Amino acid sequence: MTTENLQADLPNFEQLVATEKLQYMHSFAKSSTIATVLAPLLCIPLYLHTTDNLLFNAWFGVMAIVVIARFFLIKRIDLKGDVKTNMRLLNIALCSVTLVWGMGWFIFVDTSDPANYLIYQIISLTILFVGMVGYCVSWKSFNYFVLPLKIPELLFIVSHYKFIFWPIPIGSMVAFYLAIKMAVLFSRSWEKSFSLRLKNDAMIDQLVAEKNASIAANTAKSEFIATASHDLRQPMQSINIFVDMIDTKNLPDYENKVFSRMRNSIAVLNKMFNTLLDISKLDSGFSPRHVDFKVAQLAKELESNFADLCKEKNLKLTLEYPEIVAKGDPQLIEQILRNLLANAIQYTDAGSISLRFENNNGQLRFCVKDTGHGIPEEDLPVIFKEFYRSEHSRSHHDGLGLGLSIVYRIVQKIGGECTVQSELGVGSAFTIQTQYPVALDNAIRMNRVPMNSEHGSDHTASVIPDQTQNNASEKNIGIIENDYSLKNAYAQYFTKAGYSVYLIPHEAHDFSQYLVEIPKLHFILSDFRLGERNGIFFIQKLREEFNEDIPACIVTADTSPQHLQLFDQLNIHVIYKPTDIQTIESFVSKSLSSE
């Protein structure tokens, strides 16, 4: 980056350079004020007795005047004011003092005394080098400083050439020439350095702006996903419940086939919504857990969940796992494996799917391998990007292209490493190396994971013990829902299941009146967004009314990251829409059975 290029980018470049130079030289001039005062005082013992008193006193008086003037001129400089005016004041302050020092050649130097000449030559060179330190950033200001000092010396040499020992003045003039040349070179070099600094600052500002824009875009993306998914999840929840309430046995064959296809389409939509939910949860900034869990138990749960899917496609599902216990976050591991297994099944038309767990140098490693379509080599570097779907498989399967992105982000979250091996038409193998330590099953006593919704799938983790079936008789369940059709669907289903259902109003006045009549509740089922108040408010009010921590669950379409950890802090379970009514009823049953 040249100075000329920067001048083209910054029209006020010359102004910026002049301002920066002025600030530096002004700072140096202020710091050297004491030296400017002390230097003339040192001349008293050196020249008071060897110089005519009248001349010495005149020189000393003039020096005192210019030093005082220099002080006030420098003090008068306003760095926020006009640069040219301030630079003029500084140059006058510099040249006035060095001019008096230059006049000293004709007052102090006795040509008959070489020592006297050498002493003043040393004083002159010292002043020269001090000026180089402070004023070389501007060769013009340096000239204002040095010319009044060295021109009188040159005149003195010419006028006293018969008495001068020539090597000394020649060396002094060479030093004078080199000082001016160095000042010019240094001044230009400093301007280039300053221009690069401005360019770097501009690039940093641009990078910061781009980073802020990226953060804003990511935040906007999360907010959009949360808002859009909420508006879409709400009606999907009603569809799910009403579809689940239809008894297919009463349908004619043709309608049954149509209904089956419709249910499959709804399942695809539910899967997409759950994928978006996983993204929102990852954006919420949660911290992974570190609890002990049995690898075998996790494997068996996955096997039971995916066995039917493999059977539908005539795929062989094989799981290999040692009897070991790992310490980490089982829900995140389960979420990784659900995405990998779902992908493997989706992109495999024939053959087998295998999941293998192993102890790799004391740490948990697992691999999902399939005999599916495979991934083109050119796609491998980008398969973990959000919303990416290969052209090779786009036309064959539905999806958002988020599954592998979620896998990659979780692996990064837990400090693991993911490697992929794939051959087109042969299959793929995804290997995850974690940092979770493992031990033999009988070496560690299991820590049970409490049921919560901090992250992971909506289903319970594999380390949660099985619950007994619920006893719905004489159980009162309160339902708070502002969607009329959904509220009625809940009421019909839970009434049919044997619960005593109470539809609690969410308007403030009606709610207060209802509290007077409502009997003791055994469970509260609520939506989150309920107009002016949210579900948390009503759950807390009901708990206060009965002075009991009543089991509660919020079924919501709100996936905003800031809400993802709030529910667990208040001991309120959360299930995200859309979900099937059996999942909700199963949780209600388990909660009531554990009382």
C-alpha positions as CSV (number, residue, x, y, z in Angstrom):
1,M,0.0,0.0,0.0
2,T,1.7,3.2,-1.2
3,T,1.1,6.7,0.2
4,E,-0.4,7.7,-3.2
5,N,-3.0,4.8,-3.0
6,L,-4.0,5.8,0.5
7,Q,-4.3,9.4,-0.5
8,A,-6.8,8.3,-3.1
9,D,-8.8,6.3,-0.5
10,L,-8.5,9.1,2.2
11,P,-9.0,12.6,0.8
12,N,-7.9,14.1,4.2
13,F,-4.7,12.0,4.3
14,E,-2.4,15.0,4.3
15,Q,-4.3,16.6,7.1
16,L,-4.1,13.3,9.1
17,V,-0.4,13.1,8.6
18,A,0.2,16.7,9.5
19,T,-1.9,16.3,12.7
20,E,0.0,13.2,13.7
21,K,3.4,14.9,13.1
22,L,2.3,17.9,15.1
23,Q,1.2,15.8,18.0
24,Y,4.5,13.9,18.1
25,M,6.7,17.0,17.8
26,H,4.6,19.0,20.3
27,S,4.9,16.2,22.8
28,F,8.7,16.1,22.3
29,A,9.0,19.9,22.5
30,K,7.1,19.9,25.8
31,S,9.2,17.2,27.3
32,S,12.5,18.9,26.3
33,T,11.6,22.3,27.9
34,I,13.7,21.5,30.9
35,A,16.7,20.7,28.8
36,T,16.2,24.0,26.9
37,V,16.4,25.8,30.2
38,L,19.3,23.9,31.7
39,A,21.6,24.0,28.5
40,P,22.1,27.8,28.6
41,L,22.8,27.7,32.3
42,L,25.7,25.2,31.6
43,C,27.3,27.9,29.5
44,I,27.9,30.1,32.6
45,P,30.7,28.0,34.1
46,L,32.1,27.3,30.6
47,Y,32.2,30.8,29.1
48,L,31.5,33.4,31.8
49,H,35.2,34.0,32.5
50,T,36.4,33.6,28.9
51,T,33.9,35.9,27.2
52,D,33.3,39.6,27.3
53,N,30.8,40.3,30.0
54,L,28.6,42.6,27.9
55,L,28.4,40.1,25.1
56,F,27.8,37.2,27.4
57,N,25.1,39.0,29.3
58,A,23.5,40.1,26.0
59,W,23.5,36.6,24.7
60,F,22.2,35.1,27.9
61,G,19.4,37.7,28.1
62,V,18.3,37.1,24.5
63,M,18.4,33.3,25.2
64,A,16.2,33.8,28.3
65,I,13.7,35.8,26.3
66,V,13.5,33.2,23.5
67,V,13.3,30.3,25.9
68,I,10.4,32.0,27.7
69,A,8.8,32.8,24.3
70,R,9.3,29.2,23.2
71,F,7.5,28.0,26.4
72,F,4.4,30.2,25.7
73,L,4.4,29.4,22.0
74,I,4.3,25.7,22.7
75,K,1.7,26.2,25.4
76,R,-0.4,28.2,22.9
77,I,-0.6,25.3,20.5
78,D,-4.0,23.8,20.4
79,L,-3.9,20.3,18.9
80,K,-7.6,20.5,18.1
81,G,-7.2,23.8,16.2
82,D,-5.8,24.6,12.7
83,V,-2.8,22.4,11.9
84,K,-1.0,24.9,9.7
85,T,-1.3,27.7,12.4
86,N,-0.1,25.4,15.1
87,M,2.8,24.1,13.0
88,R,3.9,27.7,12.3
89,L,4.0,28.4,16.0
90,L,6.0,25.3,16.7
91,N,8.5,26.1,13.9
92,I,9.0,29.7,15.3
93,A,9.6,28.3,18.8
94,L,12.2,25.8,17.4
95,C,14.1,28.2,15.2
96,S,14.2,31.1,17.7
97,V,16.2,29.0,20.3
98,T,18.6,27.4,17.8
99,L,19.2,30.8,16.2
100,V,20.5,32.1,19.5
101,W,22.7,29.0,19.8
102,G,24.0,29.7,16.3
103,M,24.9,33.3,17.3
104,G,27.0,31.8,20.1
105,W,29.7,30.9,17.5
106,F,30.6,34.6,17.3
107,I,30.3,35.2,21.0
108,F,31.9,32.3,22.8
109,V,34.4,30.7,20.4
110,D,37.9,32.1,20.7
111,T,39.9,30.9,17.6
112,S,43.1,31.1,19.6
113,D,41.8,28.4,22.0
114,P,41.1,25.0,20.2
115,A,39.6,23.6,23.3
116,N,37.1,26.4,23.4
117,Y,36.2,25.7,19.8
118,L,35.9,21.9,20.3
119,I,33.6,22.4,23.3
120,Y,31.2,24.5,21.4
121,Q,31.4,22.1,18.4
122,I,30.3,19.3,20.8
123,I,27.4,21.5,22.1
124,S,26.3,22.2,18.5
125,L,26.4,18.5,17.5
126,T,24.5,17.5,20.7
127,I,21.8,20.0,19.8
128,L,21.7,18.7,16.3
129,F,21.2,15.0,17.3
130,V,18.6,15.9,19.9
131,G,16.7,17.7,17.2
132,M,16.9,14.7,15.0
133,V,15.2,12.6,17.6
134,G,12.3,14.9,18.1
135,Y,11.7,16.6,14.7
136,C,12.8,14.2,11.9
137,V,9.2,13.1,11.4
138,S,8.8,16.4,9.5
139,W,11.9,17.4,7.5
140,K,10.5,20.9,7.1
141,S,10.3,21.4,10.8
142,F,13.7,19.8,11.2
143,N,15.1,22.4,8.8
144,Y,13.5,25.2,10.8
145,F,15.4,23.7,13.8
146,V,18.8,22.9,12.3
147,L,19.4,25.7,9.7
148,P,19.5,28.6,12.3
149,L,22.0,26.5,14.2
150,K,24.4,25.4,11.4
151,I,24.3,28.3,9.0
152,P,26.0,30.7,11.6
153,E,28.6,28.0,12.2
154,L,29.2,27.8,8.4
155,L,29.6,31.6,8.3
156,F,32.0,31.5,11.3
157,I,34.1,28.8,9.5
158,V,34.3,30.9,6.3
159,S,35.1,34.1,8.2
160,H,37.8,32.5,10.4
161,Y,39.2,30.0,7.8
162,K,42.8,31.0,8.6
163,F,42.5,29.8,12.2
164,I,40.3,26.7,11.8
165,F,41.6,23.2,12.0
166,W,39.8,22.0,8.9
167,P,39.1,18.3,9.6
168,I,36.8,19.3,12.5
169,P,34.5,21.7,10.6
170,I,34.4,19.4,7.6
171,G,33.2,16.6,9.8
172,S,30.6,19.0,11.3
173,M,29.3,20.0,7.8
174,V,29.2,16.3,6.7
175,A,27.1,15.6,9.9
176,F,24.9,18.6,9.0
177,Y,24.4,17.3,5.4
178,L,23.7,13.7,6.6
179,A,21.3,15.0,9.2
180,I,19.2,16.8,6.6
181,K,19.3,13.8,4.3
182,M,18.3,11.4,7.1
183,A,15.5,13.8,8.1
184,V,14.1,13.7,4.6
185,L,14.3,9.9,4.3
186,F,12.9,9.3,7.8
187,S,10.1,11.8,7.2
188,R,9.0,9.9,4.0
189,S,9.5,6.5,5.7
190,W,7.3,7.7,8.6
191,E,4.6,8.8,6.3
192,K,4.5,5.4,4.6
193,S,4.5,3.7,8.0
194,F,1.6,6.0,9.1
195,S,-0.3,5.3,5.9
196,L,0.0,1.5,6.6
197,R,-1.2,2.1,10.1
198,L,-4.2,3.9,8.7
199,K,-4.8,1.1,6.3
200,N,-4.6,-1.5,9.0
201,D,-7.0,0.5,11.2
202,A,-9.4,0.7,8.3
203,M,-9.1,-3.0,7.7
204,I,-9.6,-3.7,11.4
205,D,-12.7,-1.5,11.4
206,Q,-14.0,-3.3,8.3
207,L,-13.4,-6.7,10.0
208,V,-15.1,-5.5,13.1
209,A,-18.0,-4.3,11.1
210,E,-18.2,-7.6,9.1
211,K,-18.0,-9.5,12.4
212,N,-20.8,-7.5,13.9
213,A,-22.8,-7.9,10.7
214,S,-22.2,-11.7,10.9
215,I,-23.3,-11.8,14.6
216,A,-26.4,-9.7,13.8
217,A,-27.2,-12.0,10.8
218,N,-26.8,-15.1,13.0
219,T,-29.0,-13.5,15.7
220,A,-31.5,-12.6,13.0
221,K,-31.4,-16.1,11.7
222,S,-32.0,-17.6,15.1
223,E,-34.9,-15.2,15.7
224,F,-36.3,-15.9,12.3
225,I,-36.1,-19.7,12.8
226,A,-37.7,-19.3,16.3
227,T,-40.5,-17.0,15.1
228,A,-41.2,-18.8,11.8
229,S,-41.2,-22.2,13.5
230,H,-43.5,-21.0,16.2
231,D,-46.1,-19.8,13.8
232,L,-45.9,-23.0,11.8
233,R,-45.7,-25.4,14.8
234,Q,-48.9,-24.1,16.4
235,P,-51.3,-25.4,13.7
236,M,-49.1,-28.5,13.1
237,Q,-49.7,-29.4,16.8
238,S,-53.5,-29.4,16.3
239,I,-53.0,-31.5,13.1
240,N,-50.9,-34.1,15.0
241,I,-53.4,-34.5,17.8
242,F,-56.4,-34.8,15.5
243,V,-54.6,-37.3,13.2
244,D,-53.6,-39.4,16.3
245,M,-57.3,-39.5,17.4
246,I,-58.4,-41.0,14.1
247,D,-59.0,-44.7,14.3
248,T,-57.8,-46.1,11.0
249,K,-59.7,-49.4,11.5
250,N,-62.9,-47.5,10.7
251,L,-61.6,-46.2,7.4
252,P,-62.2,-47.9,4.0
253,D,-59.1,-49.3,2.3
254,Y,-58.6,-46.4,-0.2
255,E,-59.1,-43.7,2.5
256,N,-56.8,-45.7,4.8
257,K,-54.0,-45.6,2.2
258,V,-54.5,-41.9,1.6
259,F,-54.5,-41.3,5.4
260,S,-51.3,-43.3,5.7
261,R,-49.6,-41.1,3.1
262,M,-50.8,-38.0,4.8
263,R,-49.5,-39.3,8.1
264,N,-46.1,-39.9,6.5
265,S,-46.0,-36.4,5.1
266,I,-46.8,-35.0,8.6
267,A,-44.0,-37.1,10.0
268,V,-41.6,-35.5,7.5
269,L,-42.8,-32.1,8.6
270,N,-42.4,-33.0,12.2
271,K,-38.8,-34.1,11.6
272,M,-38.0,-30.8,9.9
273,F,-39.4,-28.9,12.8
274,N,-37.4,-30.9,15.3
275,T,-34.3,-30.2,13.3
276,L,-35.0,-26.5,13.5
277,L,-35.5,-26.9,17.2
278,D,-32.1,-28.6,17.5
279,I,-30.5,-25.6,15.8
280,S,-32.2,-23.2,18.3
281,K,-31.0,-25.3,21.2
282,L,-27.5,-25.2,20.0
283,D,-27.7,-21.4,19.7
284,S,-28.9,-21.1,23.3
285,G,-25.3,-21.4,24.7
286,F,-25.9,-24.4,27.0
287,S,-23.0,-26.2,28.6
288,P,-22.6,-30.0,28.1
289,R,-23.1,-32.2,31.2
290,H,-20.7,-34.7,32.7
291,V,-22.5,-37.7,34.1
292,D,-21.9,-41.4,34.0
293,F,-24.0,-43.4,31.5
294,K,-24.0,-46.9,30.2
295,V,-23.0,-47.3,26.6
296,A,-25.0,-50.6,26.3
297,Q,-28.2,-48.9,27.6
298,L,-27.8,-46.1,25.1
299,A,-27.2,-48.6,22.3
300,K,-30.2,-50.7,23.1
301,E,-32.5,-47.6,23.2
302,L,-31.2,-46.6,19.8
303,E,-31.7,-50.1,18.5
304,S,-35.3,-50.2,19.6
305,N,-36.0,-46.8,18.1
306,F,-34.5,-47.5,14.7
307,A,-35.2,-51.2,14.2
308,D,-38.6,-50.7,12.7
309,L,-37.3,-48.1,10.2
310,C,-34.6,-50.5,9.0
311,K,-37.2,-53.3,8.8
312,E,-39.4,-51.2,6.6
313,K,-36.5,-50.8,4.1
314,N,-35.2,-54.4,4.5
315,L,-32.0,-53.1,6.0
316,K,-29.9,-55.1,8.5
317,L,-29.2,-53.1,11.7
318,T,-26.1,-54.2,13.6
319,L,-24.9,-52.7,16.9
320,E,-21.6,-53.5,18.6
321,Y,-20.8,-52.2,22.1
322,P,-18.7,-53.2,25.0
323,E,-20.0,-53.2,28.6
324,I,-18.5,-49.9,29.5
325,V,-19.5,-46.7,31.2
326,A,-18.7,-43.3,29.8
327,K,-18.6,-39.9,31.6
328,G,-20.2,-37.1,29.5
329,D,-23.4,-35.9,28.1
330,P,-25.6,-38.9,27.0
331,Q,-28.3,-36.7,25.5
332,L,-25.8,-35.0,23.1
333,I,-24.3,-38.4,22.1
334,E,-27.8,-39.7,21.5
335,Q,-28.7,-36.6,19.4
336,I,-25.5,-37.1,17.3
337,L,-26.4,-40.8,16.7
338,R,-30.0,-40.2,16.0
339,N,-29.0,-37.8,13.2
340,L,-26.3,-40.1,11.8
341,L,-28.6,-43.2,11.9
342,A,-31.5,-41.3,10.4
343,N,-29.2,-40.1,7.6
344,A,-27.8,-43.6,7.1
345,I,-31.2,-45.2,6.8
346,Q,-32.5,-42.4,4.6
347,Y,-29.7,-42.7,2.1
348,T,-29.4,-46.5,2.0
349,D,-31.7,-48.5,-0.2
350,A,-30.2,-51.9,0.4
351,G,-27.6,-53.6,2.6
352,S,-26.9,-52.8,6.2
353,I,-26.4,-50.1,8.8
354,S,-24.0,-50.6,11.7
355,L,-23.2,-48.7,14.8
356,R,-20.0,-49.6,16.7
357,F,-18.9,-48.2,20.1
358,E,-15.4,-48.8,21.3
359,N,-12.9,-47.8,24.0
360,N,-10.1,-45.9,22.2
361,N,-7.2,-45.3,24.6
362,G,-9.6,-44.7,27.5
363,Q,-12.0,-42.4,25.5
364,L,-15.3,-43.2,23.9
365,R,-15.4,-43.5,20.1
366,F,-18.2,-44.6,17.9
367,C,-18.8,-45.1,14.2
368,V,-22.0,-45.2,12.0
369,K,-21.4,-47.1,8.8
370,D,-23.9,-47.7,5.9
371,T,-23.9,-49.3,2.4
372,G,-25.8,-46.4,0.9
373,H,-25.4,-44.0,-1.9
374,G,-22.1,-42.5,-0.7
375,I,-21.0,-38.9,-0.9
376,P,-19.1,-37.4,-3.9
377,E,-15.6,-36.5,-3.1
378,E,-16.1,-32.8,-4.1
379,D,-19.0,-32.6,-1.5
380,L,-17.1,-33.9,1.5
381,P,-15.6,-30.4,2.5
382,V,-19.1,-28.8,2.6
383,I,-21.4,-31.5,3.9
384,F,-21.4,-30.1,7.5
385,K,-22.6,-26.6,6.3
386,E,-26.1,-25.6,7.3
387,F,-28.8,-26.1,4.7
388,Y,-26.4,-27.8,2.4
389,R,-27.8,-30.7,0.3
390,S,-25.8,-32.4,-2.4
391,E,-27.2,-32.4,-5.9
392,H,-26.4,-36.1,-5.9
393,S,-29.2,-36.8,-3.4
394,R,-31.4,-33.7,-3.5
395,S,-34.0,-35.2,-5.8
396,H,-34.2,-38.5,-3.9
397,H,-35.0,-37.4,-0.3
398,D,-36.7,-34.6,1.6
399,G,-35.0,-32.6,4.3
400,L,-33.5,-29.2,5.2
401,G,-29.8,-30.2,5.0
402,L,-29.3,-29.5,8.8
403,G,-28.7,-33.0,10.2
404,L,-24.9,-33.2,9.6
405,S,-24.6,-29.5,10.6
406,I,-26.1,-30.3,13.9
407,V,-23.8,-33.3,14.3
408,Y,-20.8,-31.2,13.6
409,R,-21.8,-28.4,16.0
410,I,-22.5,-30.8,18.8
411,V,-19.1,-32.6,18.2
412,Q,-17.4,-29.2,18.4
413,K,-19.4,-28.4,21.6
414,I,-18.1,-31.5,23.4
415,G,-14.6,-31.1,22.1
416,G,-14.6,-34.1,19.9
417,E,-13.6,-34.8,16.3
418,C,-15.6,-36.1,13.4
419,T,-14.1,-37.9,10.4
420,V,-15.8,-39.1,7.2
421,Q,-14.9,-41.8,4.8
422,S,-17.2,-42.3,1.8
423,E,-17.2,-43.9,-1.6
424,L,-19.8,-43.1,-4.2
425,G,-22.2,-46.1,-4.6
426,V,-20.5,-48.1,-1.8
427,G,-21.4,-46.2,1.4
428,S,-20.2,-43.9,4.1
429,A,-18.7,-44.1,7.6
430,F,-18.9,-41.3,10.1
431,T,-16.5,-41.7,13.1
432,I,-16.8,-39.6,16.2
433,Q,-13.9,-39.5,18.6
434,T,-14.9,-37.9,21.9
435,Q,-13.0,-36.8,25.0
436,Y,-15.4,-38.7,27.3
437,P,-13.4,-41.1,29.6
438,V,-14.7,-44.7,29.7
439,A,-14.3,-47.5,32.3
440,L,-15.7,-51.0,32.7
441,D,-19.3,-51.2,33.6
442,N,-18.7,-52.5,37.1
443,A,-16.1,-49.8,37.9
444,I,-18.4,-46.8,38.2
445,R,-21.7,-46.4,40.0
446,M,-24.3,-44.9,37.7
447,N,-25.4,-41.3,38.2
448,R,-29.0,-41.0,36.9
449,V,-29.7,-38.0,34.7
450,P,-32.7,-35.9,35.9
451,M,-35.4,-35.4,33.4
452,N,-35.2,-31.9,31.9
453,S,-35.3,-30.0,28.7
454,E,-32.0,-28.1,28.7
455,H,-31.0,-29.8,25.4
456,G,-31.2,-32.9,23.5
457,S,-34.2,-34.6,21.9
458,D,-37.7,-34.3,23.3
459,H,-37.6,-38.0,24.2
460,T,-36.1,-39.0,27.6
461,A,-32.4,-40.0,27.8
462,S,-31.4,-43.6,27.8
463,V,-30.2,-43.4,31.4
464,I,-33.6,-42.5,32.8
465,P,-35.2,-45.5,34.4
466,D,-38.5,-46.8,33.1
467,Q,-41.6,-45.5,34.7
468,T,-44.8,-47.4,35.5
469,Q,-48.0,-46.9,33.6
470,N,-50.1,-44.1,34.9
471,N,-53.3,-44.5,36.9
472,A,-55.5,-41.8,35.4
473,S,-58.4,-42.4,37.8
474,E,-59.1,-39.5,40.2
475,K,-56.4,-37.4,38.7
476,N,-57.1,-33.8,38.0
477,I,-55.3,-32.2,35.1
478,G,-55.5,-28.5,34.4
479,I,-55.1,-27.3,30.8
480,I,-54.2,-23.7,29.8
481,E,-54.3,-23.1,26.0
482,N,-55.5,-20.2,24.0
483,D,-55.9,-22.1,20.8
484,Y,-59.6,-23.2,20.8
485,S,-59.2,-26.3,18.6
486,L,-56.1,-27.5,20.3
487,K,-57.7,-27.0,23.8
488,N,-60.7,-29.1,22.8
489,A,-58.4,-31.7,21.3
490,Y,-56.6,-32.0,24.7
491,A,-59.9,-32.1,26.5
492,Q,-61.3,-34.9,24.4
493,Y,-58.1,-37.0,24.5
494,F,-57.4,-36.7,28.3
495,T,-61.1,-37.1,29.2
496,K,-61.2,-40.3,27.1
497,A,-58.0,-41.4,28.9
498,G,-59.8,-41.2,32.2
499,Y,-58.5,-37.9,33.6
500,S,-60.7,-35.2,35.1
501,V,-59.9,-32.2,32.8
502,Y,-60.2,-28.6,33.9
503,L,-59.9,-26.0,31.1
504,I,-58.3,-23.0,32.9
505,P,-58.9,-19.5,31.3
506,H,-55.9,-17.4,30.6
507,E,-57.5,-14.0,30.9
508,A,-56.5,-12.3,34.1
509,H,-60.0,-11.6,35.5
510,D,-61.4,-15.0,34.5
511,F,-58.4,-16.8,35.9
512,S,-58.7,-15.1,39.3
513,Q,-62.4,-16.2,39.5
514,Y,-61.6,-19.7,38.4
515,L,-59.1,-20.2,41.2
516,V,-61.9,-20.0,43.7
517,E,-63.7,-23.0,42.3
518,I,-61.0,-25.2,40.9
519,P,-60.1,-28.4,42.9
520,K,-56.6,-29.5,43.7
521,L,-54.7,-30.3,40.5
522,H,-52.3,-33.2,40.1
523,F,-50.8,-31.9,36.8
524,I,-50.7,-28.7,34.8
525,L,-50.4,-28.7,31.0
526,S,-49.9,-25.3,29.5
527,D,-48.9,-23.4,26.4
528,F,-46.2,-20.7,26.7
529,R,-47.5,-17.7,24.8
530,L,-50.9,-16.8,26.2
531,G,-51.3,-13.2,25.4
532,E,-50.3,-10.7,28.1
533,R,-49.1,-13.5,30.4
534,N,-47.1,-16.6,29.7
535,G,-47.5,-20.2,30.8
536,I,-44.9,-19.8,33.6
537,F,-47.0,-17.1,35.3
538,F,-50.1,-19.3,35.4
539,I,-48.2,-22.4,36.6
540,Q,-46.6,-20.4,39.4
541,K,-49.9,-18.9,40.4
542,L,-51.5,-22.3,40.6
543,R,-48.6,-23.7,42.6
544,E,-48.9,-20.8,45.0
545,E,-52.7,-21.3,45.3
546,F,-52.3,-24.9,46.4
547,N,-49.0,-24.3,48.1
548,E,-47.5,-27.3,46.3
549,D,-44.9,-27.8,43.5
550,I,-47.5,-29.3,41.1
551,P,-45.9,-31.2,38.2
552,A,-46.2,-29.1,35.1
553,C,-45.3,-29.3,31.5
554,I,-45.3,-26.5,28.9
555,V,-46.1,-27.6,25.3
556,T,-44.9,-24.7,23.2
557,A,-43.9,-23.8,19.7
558,D,-41.6,-21.1,21.0
559,T,-38.0,-22.1,20.4
560,S,-36.3,-18.8,21.2
561,P,-32.8,-19.5,22.6
562,Q,-33.3,-17.3,25.6
563,H,-36.2,-19.5,26.8
564,L,-34.5,-22.9,26.4
565,Q,-33.0,-22.9,29.8
566,L,-35.6,-20.9,31.7
567,F,-38.1,-23.8,32.0
568,D,-35.7,-26.2,33.7
569,Q,-34.7,-23.6,36.3
570,L,-38.3,-23.4,37.3
571,N,-38.8,-27.2,37.5
572,I,-41.2,-27.0,34.5
573,H,-40.7,-29.7,31.8
574,V,-41.1,-28.6,28.2
575,I,-42.2,-30.4,25.1
576,Y,-41.9,-28.7,21.7
577,K,-44.5,-28.6,19.1
578,P,-45.3,-30.3,16.9
579,T,-45.4,-33.6,18.9
580,D,-47.9,-36.4,19.1
581,I,-50.4,-36.7,21.9
582,Q,-49.0,-40.0,23.1
583,T,-45.7,-38.3,24.0
584,I,-47.5,-35.7,26.1
585,E,-49.8,-38.3,27.7
586,S,-46.7,-40.5,28.4
587,F,-45.0,-37.7,30.2
588,V,-48.1,-36.9,32.2
589,S,-48.4,-40.6,33.2
590,K,-44.8,-40.8,34.3
591,S,-45.0,-37.6,36.3
592,L,-48.1,-38.8,38.2
593,S,-46.7,-42.3,38.8
594,S,-43.5,-40.8,40.4
595,E,-45.5,-38.9,43.0
